[in-house]
Amino acid sequence: MDTREFLLNECENVRNTLREVLRHEYAAGDSKAFYREFCERLANLKKLIEPVDPADASALATFASELSLLSRLVHQIERSHAGEFSWPFSECLQCLAVPICKENIGLPTEGDPIIRVYADGGLDSYKINLENDLSVLNVGRRIFTIVFPRTLKHQVLLHAIFGHEIGHAAWTIPSHRAKLKSEVLQPLYAHGRLTSTSSATAWLRDLNAPRPVEEIRSQYPDPYYTEIDRDQWDSWFQEFMCDLFGMVTFGPSFLAAHQTLLLTLDPTGYRWGPQHPPYASRKAMLWRASKHLGWDTYGNSFDDAILSANVGHFRDAYIGASIPGPWEDLFSQAQVATAVDALVAILRAASSEPFGMPDEATLLQLVRMLGERVPPCGSDLSGAEKPSNRAIDFRHILFGGWIASISADSRPEAKGPELEFSEINKLCEMGILHQRAIDLHDTRKKEAVS
Amino acid sequence: MALISMYERDNSRTVYRILADQAVKCFDNPSIGAEEKIPLANLARLLERYRYDAFSDHVALGILEALSAKNSALGADSRTAVRHMEGVISALEAAHARVYGGISREDLVRTLQDLLARIASSSGIDEPETRQKLENARRFFVAFAEGLKSA
């Protein structure tokens, strides 16, 4: 059996595996879409392999690589069946991500990417796998796979971290990338301590850096570890951009998830790597962004004193009670404000709605429902003969969950023992599901009238 | 231990050579365009990157993946390899200059994407005006493929 014959045999194996994969139930989207896409890719590849010259080693290697990719993708899709992840959340995530990830290349195959979700092991497995490889031959509609840590599958409050990953997804769209570079990144690196690789290196080697930085430098005295090269500098700025992206898409819940997860993996908050700047510098930037968006005073004028106090506690815990330290504070208020405003404009232009703070009545309703151990959503629980349910953004449900997570049992309507974080998450997940039903009912009602 | 290990191979020139050859076949016989949507879409994507000079496909790690010990700079350098697209970009630029002279990247990409879309949907390809445009586009992709072979 020569290579060409083996590859054609493998095409059949992939086809059979794909058929087996469809025995599962898939939620969060239409399995027909990815089945059709897979079949088209496989058919295209087979068409290319059949006439290949057996001496064309380069083409054969490329086809082998493409088949491996398809095989891996089928395996990942197999793990995306219902039950493996929080599908109410993933549906909301898709609604948020798809508009910003839509291609515009003028062809019939373009359009919405197909988004699939699966769970993987490890706290660090939050990611979106993007089909953005320049040396991939065989993509009709792009397939994005969203990965959740298996153990955190129902912890919807932490899933707000995906706002950052959507930023990376947006970066893969060339027209968005051009705008992100010129309108978001350029203002950030135009001034300050990270304007160049040499200034970034000087910043890492600053003798006045906080103690944790000194300790890390002592552990790794080789100058290589504090030498920032161009690739690293580019990666760092992309991470800063994606953090802002997370914030403007998911709101304060992103800040809470960001801090909780990143400080778990790096409790010092000061470690850096080839792809990420120290958490402390990211938090400092987000503090300035919060200030620009008015989150530093949000809740101060609420009528409900308990809610106002709890929002204040949230602010202290996850945004920061005071101005960042001089080493961490890399960007001016004006730089961050320009970047945030540009991001908001980019999202709106792509028909993706940026996060807007909930009004007091909405937040109070959600927190109260949690206190009563009721899934928080826009359900009218007044007992009225004609309930007046309302639309509530799922991101507000997450925010309500975070407020409840730090407010202990301070509310009078709180029933029973203090809510555990896992309970809050389950209630919020159910709340998102209930809200979907409310929104669907509302949509059908409007359709019936029109 | 993996069955085989080797240094990562950059397939970009081979990929775009194959795609360019497929496009030329479509221009020679537009009736097959509807069955060749995938190659045409991938060429349209390449052109979109050319329009915005967006060729770095550095693949970012997940937000927490970047923090895990095995990916920390304070350990082995685990940065994902960046593809080297210089050969593909040079071939594009050469084909652009040879066939379309001084028109801007923006105009070039709009023109080519429009024609690829027409081929893919088999619409409006018989009009005399379109035929000349199709011939120019064909010459572009022939030049592009030749540039990739010689790179």
Interface residues (C-beta under 8 A of the other chain):
Chain A: E40 R41 N44 L48 S58 A59 A61 T62 S65 E103 N104 I105 G106 L107 P108 T109 E110 G122 L123 D124 S125 Y126 K127 I128 L130 N132 D133 L134 S135 V136 L137 N138 V139 G140 V147 I161 H164 E165 H168 W171 P174 S175 R177 A178 I216 Q219 Y220 Y225 D231 Q232 D234 S235 Q238 E239 C242 L261 L262 L265 D266 R271 W272 G273 P274 Q275 H276
Chain B: R9 D10 N11 S12 T14 V15 I18 L19 Q22 K37 I38 P39 L40 A41 N42 A44 R45 L46 L47 E48 R49 R51 Y52 D53 A54 F55 S56 D57 H58 V59 A60 L61 G62 I63 L64 E65 A66 L67 S68 N71 S72 A73 L74 D77 S78 R79 V82 R83 M85 V88 Q113 D114 L116 A117 A120 S121
